[in-house]
Amino acid sequence: MASSAIDRADGDAINIVARNCGSLAIECSDVSGYVAGVSERISSNLKTLDTLEDVTSRLMEDQARVSDSTDEARLLAEQAREKLGQGQAAIQDTIAIFSGLTDLVVQLGDRMSGFADAMIQVQKVSSSIEGIANKTNMLALNATIEAARAGEAGRSFAVVAAEVKKLAHDTRSATSEIAATIASLTREAEAVTSEIKTGVEKSRIAKTGFATINDTARDVADIVAMVDRQTDGIAQSTALIQHSVDSMKGGLSAFAADARENGGQLHAAQERLAKLEQLSGDMLDRLAGCGVRIDDTVFVERAQAVTREITQVIEDGVARGEIDAEAVFDFDYVPMPGTNPVQYETRFCAFADEHIRPILDRIKNADARHIAGALTDINGYLPTHISERSQPQSPDPEWNAKYCRNRRNFMDDATRRAVESDKEAMLVTYRMDLGQGRYLPVKNVFVPLYVNGRRWGNFELAYRDDAMD
């Protein structure tokens, strides 16, 4: 009786230790997961920081080019102001000279008008002279007639009359030539006067144009001056931005260095937590196999029973010729076209879907704490899975990753250790990712699966330990 009580007390103590080991392993896994998440975020942020450093470096280079361009723009603006000032002075000098030339042309036009009036007056005088010549000629004709009547006594008078007549003829000829010359001069004077008037009008238009050019040059000079002032403002702002960018780059570099150091320390902490998790898991596994019943013993026994059932189903199928041993151990994984994530086909899959999936569904539904049962070969390949996780693939890869887990490879660390183990059962703990930052503490029993004495892989039963919630 006393011995039995002691045994019960020892069993209870071992169960408590096992439970605590499981809790410790889960906590280590949980903390390790959080640390890994933080480490991943730091790594992601470090990449962002590296990108920001590159951006700030390029920004500093661009800022330096902007500063150089601003200085050059200021120099060019100053040169433009000087050139515009010189051009404006030249334009004003040209306008003054052109104004003087226009005034001279106007005066010449006025003088040509006076010249034309003088020609008209000369024409009038020439006409008067011609009239006098005609009268003189008539007088000479009368004198010649009277000299002829006087005979010898009028001979000397006749000579005078002849000379007068000749004078009248010469005068008429001269006046005709003068009239022709004056007419020609008058036509030329009128043409010159007309051209002078046209030139004067064009000169006035040109003078107005020069004035407009002068005003435009003055406006451009004002705009250049305004641009120069704006450039000064840009230069000052550029200097301030340059200083700010320098400060920000220094701060980013210091922050990135700290983040890298923290990331390294977190990675080291994660590795130590992983070792602690493995140690506590190994202790739980040893306690589960020490012969004393603990909370997990019932799940180990269920997993072993299901493993024996699956082994019998496969061996019976081989025995009746429904499937041969080579197909059971077909490890030639053929990719299934159009799958994402990629799924693989083997000759064992059809048999596993038909005969083993119903067993997996039954064990999953046998207890509310059961999460899933799965069959993995020595390479971590799942030829089938529970129906819930063996859906036809959709166009959504994320949905496929969750609901199309059959015909895929999942060789994680726990599966690798289970494949390398020859123990009757191996108990591990981990936290299952439920998505959206949610996790579930999970225990997993691996039981080796042999077919006709040859190691095929493992059966594993994942279950929720409510005591660790």
C-alpha positions as CSV (number, residue, x, y, z in Angstrom):
1,M,0.0,0.0,0.0
2,A,2.8,2.4,1.0
3,S,4.8,1.4,-2.1
4,S,1.7,2.0,-4.3
5,A,1.2,5.4,-2.7
6,I,4.8,6.3,-3.3
7,D,4.6,5.1,-6.9
8,R,1.5,7.2,-7.4
9,A,3.2,10.2,-5.9
10,D,6.3,9.6,-8.1
11,G,4.0,9.3,-11.1
12,D,2.2,12.5,-10.2
13,A,5.5,14.3,-9.8
14,I,6.8,13.0,-13.1
15,N,3.6,14.0,-14.8
16,I,3.9,17.5,-13.3
17,V,7.5,17.7,-14.5
18,A,6.5,16.5,-17.9
19,R,3.7,19.1,-18.0
20,N,6.1,21.8,-16.9
21,C,8.6,20.7,-19.5
22,G,6.0,20.9,-22.2
23,S,5.0,24.3,-21.0
24,L,8.6,25.4,-20.9
25,A,9.2,24.1,-24.4
26,I,6.1,25.9,-25.7
27,E,7.0,29.1,-23.9
28,C,10.5,28.9,-25.4
29,S,9.0,28.2,-28.8
30,D,6.6,31.1,-28.3
31,V,9.3,33.5,-27.2
32,S,11.6,32.3,-29.9
33,G,8.8,32.9,-32.5
34,Y,8.3,36.4,-31.2
35,V,12.1,37.1,-31.2
36,A,12.2,35.7,-34.8
37,G,9.4,38.0,-35.8
38,V,11.1,41.0,-34.3
39,S,14.4,39.9,-35.9
40,E,12.7,39.6,-39.3
41,R,11.1,43.0,-38.9
42,I,14.5,44.5,-37.9
43,S,16.0,42.8,-41.0
44,S,13.3,44.2,-43.1
45,N,13.7,47.6,-41.6
46,L,17.4,47.4,-42.1
47,K,16.8,46.8,-45.8
48,T,14.6,49.9,-45.7
49,L,17.3,51.8,-43.8
50,D,19.8,50.7,-46.5
51,T,17.5,52.0,-49.1
52,L,17.0,55.2,-47.2
53,E,20.8,55.6,-46.9
54,D,21.1,55.1,-50.7
55,V,18.3,57.6,-51.2
56,T,19.9,60.2,-49.0
57,S,23.3,59.6,-50.6
58,R,21.7,60.2,-54.0
59,L,19.8,63.1,-52.6
60,M,23.0,64.6,-51.4
61,E,24.6,64.1,-54.8
62,D,21.5,65.7,-56.5
63,Q,21.6,68.5,-53.9
64,A,25.2,69.2,-54.7
65,R,24.4,69.3,-58.4
66,V,21.4,71.6,-57.7
67,S,23.8,73.9,-55.7
68,D,26.3,73.9,-58.6
69,S,23.5,74.6,-61.1
70,T,22.2,77.4,-58.8
71,D,25.6,79.0,-58.6
72,E,26.0,78.7,-62.4
73,A,22.5,80.1,-62.9
74,R,23.3,83.1,-60.7
75,L,26.5,83.7,-62.7
76,L,24.6,83.4,-66.0
77,A,21.9,85.8,-64.6
78,E,24.5,88.3,-63.7
79,Q,26.1,88.1,-67.1
80,A,22.7,88.4,-68.8
81,R,22.0,91.5,-66.7
82,E,25.3,93.0,-67.9
83,K,24.7,92.1,-71.5
84,L,21.1,93.4,-71.3
85,G,22.4,96.7,-69.8
86,Q,24.9,97.1,-72.6
87,G,22.3,96.2,-75.2
88,Q,19.8,98.6,-73.7
89,A,22.4,101.4,-73.8
90,A,23.3,100.6,-77.4
91,I,19.6,100.5,-78.3
92,Q,19.1,103.9,-76.7
93,D,22.1,105.4,-78.6
94,T,20.7,103.9,-81.8
95,I,17.3,105.4,-81.2
96,A,18.9,108.8,-80.6
97,I,21.0,108.6,-83.8
98,F,17.9,107.3,-85.7
99,S,15.8,110.2,-84.3
100,G,18.4,112.7,-85.6
101,L,18.5,111.0,-89.0
102,T,14.7,111.1,-89.1
103,D,14.7,114.8,-88.3
104,L,17.3,115.4,-91.0
105,V,15.2,113.6,-93.5
106,V,12.2,115.6,-92.5
107,Q,14.2,118.8,-92.9
108,L,15.3,117.6,-96.3
109,G,11.7,117.0,-97.3
110,D,10.8,120.5,-96.3
111,R,13.7,121.9,-98.4
112,M,12.6,119.8,-101.3
113,S,9.1,121.2,-101.0
114,G,10.7,124.8,-101.1
115,F,12.8,123.7,-104.1
116,A,9.6,122.6,-105.9
117,D,8.0,125.9,-105.1
118,A,11.0,127.7,-106.6
119,M,10.8,125.6,-109.7
120,I,7.2,126.7,-110.1
121,Q,8.2,130.3,-109.7
122,V,11.0,129.8,-112.3
123,Q,8.4,128.3,-114.7
124,K,6.3,131.4,-114.2
125,V,9.2,133.7,-115.0
126,S,10.2,131.6,-118.0
127,S,6.6,132.0,-119.3
128,S,6.8,135.8,-118.8
129,I,10.1,135.9,-120.7
130,E,8.6,133.8,-123.5
131,G,5.7,136.3,-123.7
132,I,8.2,139.2,-123.9
133,A,10.1,137.4,-126.6
134,N,6.9,137.0,-128.6
135,K,6.1,140.6,-128.2
136,T,9.7,141.5,-129.2
137,N,9.4,139.4,-132.2
138,M,6.2,141.2,-133.2
139,L,8.0,144.5,-132.7
140,A,10.9,143.4,-134.9
141,L,8.5,142.3,-137.6
142,N,6.8,145.7,-137.5
143,A,10.2,147.4,-137.5
144,T,11.2,145.4,-140.6
145,I,8.1,146.4,-142.4
146,E,8.6,150.1,-141.6
147,A,12.2,149.9,-142.7
148,A,11.2,148.5,-146.0
149,R,8.7,151.3,-146.5
150,A,11.4,153.9,-145.7
151,G,13.8,152.6,-148.3
152,E,17.4,153.7,-148.1
153,A,16.6,156.0,-145.2
154,G,15.4,153.1,-143.1
155,R,18.3,150.7,-143.9
156,S,20.0,151.2,-140.6
157,F,16.7,150.8,-138.8
158,A,16.2,147.5,-140.7
159,V,19.6,146.2,-139.3
160,V,18.4,146.9,-135.8
161,A,15.1,145.3,-136.5
162,A,16.9,142.2,-137.7
163,E,19.0,142.0,-134.6
164,V,15.9,142.4,-132.4
165,K,14.2,139.7,-134.3
166,K,17.2,137.4,-133.8
167,L,17.2,138.2,-130.1
168,A,13.5,137.4,-129.8
169,H,14.1,134.1,-131.6
170,D,17.1,133.2,-129.4
171,T,15.1,134.2,-126.3
172,R,12.2,132.0,-127.3
173,S,14.6,129.1,-127.9
174,A,16.2,129.6,-124.5
175,T,12.9,129.8,-122.7
176,S,11.8,126.6,-124.3
177,E,14.9,124.8,-123.2
178,I,14.6,126.3,-119.7
179,A,11.0,125.2,-119.6
180,A,11.9,121.6,-120.6
181,T,14.7,121.6,-118.0
182,I,12.5,123.0,-115.3
183,A,9.8,120.4,-116.1
184,S,12.3,117.6,-115.7
185,L,13.7,119.0,-112.5
186,T,10.2,119.4,-111.2
187,R,9.4,115.7,-111.9
188,E,12.6,114.6,-110.2
189,A,11.9,116.9,-107.2
190,E,8.4,115.5,-106.9
191,A,9.8,111.9,-107.0
192,V,12.5,112.7,-104.5
193,T,9.9,114.4,-102.3
194,S,7.6,111.4,-102.5
195,E,10.4,109.0,-101.5
196,I,11.5,111.3,-98.7
197,K,7.9,111.3,-97.4
198,T,7.9,107.4,-97.5
199,G,11.3,107.3,-95.8
200,V,10.1,109.7,-93.1
201,E,7.0,107.5,-92.5
202,K,9.2,104.4,-92.3
203,S,11.6,106.1,-90.1
204,R,8.9,107.0,-87.7
205,I,7.7,103.4,-87.6
206,A,11.2,102.2,-87.1
207,K,11.6,104.7,-84.3
208,T,8.5,103.3,-82.6
209,G,9.9,99.7,-83.1
210,F,13.1,100.7,-81.5
211,A,11.3,102.2,-78.6
212,T,9.3,98.9,-78.2
213,I,12.6,96.9,-78.3
214,N,14.0,99.2,-75.7
215,D,10.9,98.7,-73.4
216,T,11.2,94.9,-74.0
217,A,14.9,94.9,-73.1
218,R,14.1,96.8,-69.9
219,D,11.3,94.2,-69.1
220,V,13.7,91.3,-69.7
221,A,16.3,93.0,-67.5
222,D,13.7,93.2,-64.8
223,I,12.8,89.6,-65.2
224,V,16.4,88.5,-65.1
225,A,16.9,90.6,-61.9
226,M,13.9,88.8,-60.4
227,V,15.2,85.4,-61.5
228,D,18.5,86.4,-59.9
229,R,16.7,87.1,-56.6
230,Q,14.8,83.9,-56.8
231,T,18.1,82.0,-57.5
232,D,19.5,83.6,-54.3
233,G,16.5,82.3,-52.4
234,I,16.9,78.8,-54.0
235,A,20.6,78.8,-53.1
236,Q,19.8,79.6,-49.4
237,S,17.1,76.9,-49.3
238,T,19.5,74.4,-51.0
239,A,22.1,75.1,-48.3
240,L,19.5,74.5,-45.6
241,I,18.3,71.3,-47.2
242,Q,21.9,70.1,-47.6
243,H,22.5,70.6,-43.9
244,S,19.3,68.7,-43.1
245,V,20.1,65.9,-45.4
246,D,23.6,65.6,-43.9
247,S,22.1,65.4,-40.4
248,M,19.5,62.9,-41.4
249,K,22.1,60.7,-43.1
250,G,24.2,60.8,-40.0
251,G,21.2,59.8,-37.9
252,L,20.2,57.0,-40.2
253,S,23.7,55.6,-40.3
254,A,23.9,55.6,-36.5
255,F,20.4,54.1,-36.2
256,A,21.2,51.4,-38.8
257,A,24.4,50.5,-36.9
258,D,22.4,50.1,-33.7
259,A,19.7,48.1,-35.5
260,R,22.3,45.7,-36.9
261,E,23.8,45.2,-33.5
262,N,20.4,44.6,-32.0
263,G,19.5,42.2,-34.8
264,G,22.7,40.2,-34.2
265,Q,21.9,40.0,-30.5
266,L,18.3,38.9,-31.2
267,H,19.5,36.2,-33.5
268,A,21.9,35.0,-30.8
269,A,19.1,35.0,-28.3
270,Q,16.8,33.1,-30.7
271,E,19.5,30.4,-31.1
272,R,19.8,30.1,-27.3
273,L,16.0,29.9,-27.0
274,A,15.9,27.2,-29.7
275,K,18.5,25.2,-27.8
276,L,16.5,25.6,-24.6
277,E,13.3,24.6,-26.4
278,Q,15.0,21.5,-27.7
279,L,16.4,20.6,-24.3
280,S,13.0,21.0,-22.6
281,G,11.4,19.0,-25.5
282,D,13.9,16.3,-25.1
283,M,13.1,16.1,-21.4
284,L,9.4,15.9,-22.2
285,D,10.1,13.2,-24.8
286,R,12.2,11.2,-22.3
287,L,9.5,11.5,-19.6
288,A,6.9,10.3,-22.1
289,G,9.0,7.2,-22.8
290,C,10.0,6.4,-19.2
291,G,7.0,4.1,-18.6
292,V,5.1,6.4,-16.3
293,R,1.8,7.7,-17.6
294,I,1.6,11.4,-18.1
295,D,-0.9,13.7,-19.8
296,D,0.6,13.0,-23.2
297,T,0.6,9.2,-22.9
298,V,-2.9,8.8,-24.3
299,F,-2.0,10.7,-27.5
300,V,1.2,8.7,-27.9
301,E,-0.8,5.5,-27.7
302,R,-3.4,6.8,-30.2
303,A,-0.7,7.7,-32.6
304,Q,0.9,4.2,-32.3
305,A,-2.4,2.5,-32.8
306,V,-3.1,4.5,-35.9
307,T,0.4,3.8,-37.2
308,R,-0.2,0.0,-36.8
309,E,-3.5,0.3,-38.6
310,I,-2.0,2.3,-41.5
311,T,0.9,-0.2,-41.7
312,Q,-1.6,-3.1,-41.9
313,V,-3.7,-1.4,-44.6
314,I,-0.6,-0.9,-46.8
315,E,0.8,-4.4,-46.3
316,D,-2.7,-5.8,-47.1
317,G,-2.8,-3.8,-50.3
318,V,0.6,-5.1,-51.3
319,A,-0.4,-8.7,-50.4
320,R,-3.5,-8.7,-52.5
321,G,-1.7,-7.0,-55.4
322,E,-3.6,-3.7,-55.4
323,I,-0.2,-1.9,-55.1
324,D,3.3,-3.2,-55.3
325,A,6.1,-2.4,-52.9
326,E,8.0,-0.3,-55.4
327,A,5.0,2.0,-55.8
328,V,4.8,2.4,-52.0
329,F,8.4,3.4,-51.8
330,D,8.3,5.6,-55.0
331,F,10.4,8.6,-54.0
332,D,10.5,10.0,-57.6
333,Y,8.5,13.2,-57.1
334,V,7.0,14.4,-60.4
335,P,5.9,18.1,-60.4
336,M,2.2,18.6,-61.2
337,P,1.9,21.3,-63.9
338,G,0.1,24.5,-63.0
339,T,0.3,24.1,-59.2
340,N,1.3,27.0,-57.0
341,P,2.8,26.1,-54.5
342,V,4.2,23.2,-56.5
343,Q,2.7,19.8,-55.7
344,Y,4.3,16.4,-56.7
345,E,2.9,13.1,-57.8
346,T,4.1,9.6,-57.0
347,R,2.7,6.1,-57.7
348,F,1.7,5.8,-54.0
349,C,-0.7,8.8,-54.0
350,A,-3.8,7.3,-55.4
351,F,-3.7,4.3,-53.0
352,A,-3.0,6.7,-50.1
353,D,-6.0,9.0,-51.0
354,E,-8.3,6.0,-51.2
355,H,-7.3,4.0,-48.2
356,I,-5.3,6.2,-45.8
357,R,-7.1,9.6,-46.0
358,P,-10.2,8.1,-44.4
359,I,-8.1,7.0,-41.4
360,L,-6.6,10.5,-41.1
361,D,-10.0,12.1,-41.2
362,R,-11.3,9.7,-38.6
363,I,-8.5,10.3,-36.1
364,K,-8.7,14.1,-36.6
365,N,-12.4,14.0,-35.7
366,A,-12.0,11.5,-32.8
367,D,-11.0,14.2,-30.3
368,A,-11.6,18.0,-30.3
369,R,-8.0,18.4,-29.2
370,H,-6.7,16.7,-32.3
371,I,-5.5,19.1,-35.0
372,A,-4.5,16.7,-37.7
373,G,-2.9,13.4,-38.5
374,A,-0.4,13.2,-41.3
375,L,1.8,10.7,-43.2
376,T,5.3,11.8,-44.2
377,D,7.9,9.7,-45.9
378,I,11.6,9.8,-45.1
379,N,12.0,13.0,-47.3
380,G,9.2,14.9,-45.6
381,Y,6.7,14.2,-48.5
382,L,3.0,14.0,-47.8
383,P,1.3,11.7,-50.4
384,T,-2.1,12.5,-48.9
385,H,-3.6,14.5,-46.1
386,I,-6.9,15.1,-44.3
387,S,-9.7,16.1,-46.6
388,E,-9.8,19.6,-45.3
389,R,-6.1,20.1,-46.3
390,S,-6.4,18.2,-49.7
391,Q,-8.5,20.6,-51.7
392,P,-8.1,21.2,-55.4
393,Q,-5.9,24.2,-56.0
394,S,-7.4,27.6,-56.8
395,P,-5.8,30.7,-58.5
396,D,-4.9,32.0,-55.0
397,P,-1.4,30.8,-53.9
398,E,-2.1,31.8,-50.2
399,W,-5.3,29.8,-50.1
400,N,-3.5,26.9,-51.7
401,A,-0.7,27.0,-49.2
402,K,-3.3,26.5,-46.4
403,Y,-5.8,24.1,-47.9
404,C,-3.7,22.1,-50.5
405,R,-1.0,20.7,-48.3
406,N,-1.1,17.2,-49.7
407,R,1.5,16.1,-52.3
408,R,4.0,18.6,-50.9
409,N,7.3,18.4,-49.1
410,F,7.7,19.8,-45.5
411,M,11.1,18.7,-44.2
412,D,11.4,20.9,-41.1
413,D,13.8,20.4,-38.2
414,A,11.3,18.3,-36.1
415,T,10.5,16.0,-39.1
416,R,14.2,15.5,-39.8
417,R,14.9,14.6,-36.2
418,A,11.9,12.1,-36.3
419,V,13.2,10.5,-39.5
420,E,16.7,10.1,-37.9
421,S,15.2,8.7,-34.7
422,D,14.5,5.0,-34.2
423,K,12.5,5.4,-31.0
424,E,9.0,3.9,-30.7
425,A,7.6,7.5,-30.5
426,M,9.0,11.0,-30.4
427,L,7.2,13.9,-28.7
428,V,7.9,17.5,-29.8
429,T,6.3,20.9,-29.1
430,Y,6.0,23.9,-31.3
431,R,3.6,26.8,-32.0
432,M,1.4,26.6,-35.1
433,D,1.0,29.7,-37.2
434,L,-2.7,30.5,-37.6
435,G,-2.0,33.6,-39.6
436,Q,-2.7,37.3,-38.9
437,G,-0.2,37.2,-36.0
438,R,-2.1,34.4,-34.2
439,Y,-0.4,31.2,-32.9
440,L,-1.5,28.0,-31.2
441,P,0.7,25.9,-28.8
442,V,0.9,22.4,-30.3
443,K,2.4,19.0,-29.4
444,N,3.3,16.5,-32.1
445,V,3.8,12.7,-31.7
446,F,6.0,11.1,-34.4
447,V,5.7,7.3,-34.7
448,P,8.0,5.4,-37.2
449,L,6.1,3.7,-40.0
450,Y,7.5,0.5,-41.4
451,V,6.1,-1.5,-44.3
452,N,7.1,-5.1,-44.3
453,G,10.1,-4.3,-42.1
454,R,11.3,-1.4,-44.2
455,R,11.3,2.2,-42.9
456,W,8.9,4.3,-45.0
457,G,8.6,7.4,-42.9
458,N,6.4,8.5,-40.0
459,F,2.9,8.9,-38.9
460,E,2.4,12.1,-36.8
461,L,-0.5,13.3,-34.7
462,A,-0.7,17.0,-33.9
463,Y,-2.9,17.9,-30.9
464,R,-3.6,20.9,-28.8
465,D,-2.6,20.8,-25.1
466,D,-5.3,22.8,-23.3
467,A,-3.2,22.9,-20.2
468,M,-0.7,25.1,-22.1
469,D,-3.2,27.7,-23.4
